[in-house]
Amino acid sequence: MNGGETNDVTESIDWQALVQRLNNLSQSQASTDLDAAKRAIEVSLGEEHLQAAVDYCIQDKLGSELARSVLQQLSPWSAMQRCYELFKKGDSDTRCSAVELLYVIADGRVLPWLSEFLDDSDPLIQYLGVETLDRLIWSGTVKYEECSDLLQKVREHPNAQIRVMAALIWSPSQSRAYAY
């Protein structure tokens, strides 16, 4: 850019209105600057577009990995809600794909859903539920105290594979083969 030139994209965003909208949306929620920035991007892009990105990923269309990466970077609540909606009403493949995508984009707001995943009749959804819990704990997104009931449920789960995961979650000193 030369001297006094401005970027047209910046001029198209009403930053004052965006701040006001975000303040109205988060009256009851404490948020960090990073949370507010992510929320601003979510609102600017449009929640409906991010929900459509979830559908695009689930359908595994060309470019879905890019959409998935964007969703992973933003962790938009609207996309998490869309994943949950697809889990509730989709066919078997859609349900599994939605929970798998949720694993990638989830934050602590999904904790109430994990019990439902653990109770699901599909062993893959059960496993993705415990994997999501594991990722949230190991990434520091949630603390043990926030999910003690879920951890107990995992430890007593009828699925042996889930109980194996419980042993990993409950052993913070164990070396992990993967990083978040």
Salt bridges, closest charged atoms under 4 A:
GLU42 OE1 - ARG39 NH1 3.11
GLU47 OE2 - ARG39 NH1 2.87
GLU48 OE2 - HIS49 NE2 3.67
ASP55 OD1 - ARG82 NE 2.78
GLU85 OE2 - ARG82 NH1 2.53
GLU85 OE2 - LYS89 NZ 3.71
GLU100 OE2 - ARG68 NH2 2.64
ASP107 OD2 - ARG109 NH2 2.66
GLU116 OE2 - LYS88 NZ 2.60
ASP119 OD1 - LYS153 NZ 2.78
ASP120 OD1 - ARG95 NH2 2.29
ASP134 OD2 - ARG176 NH2 2.36
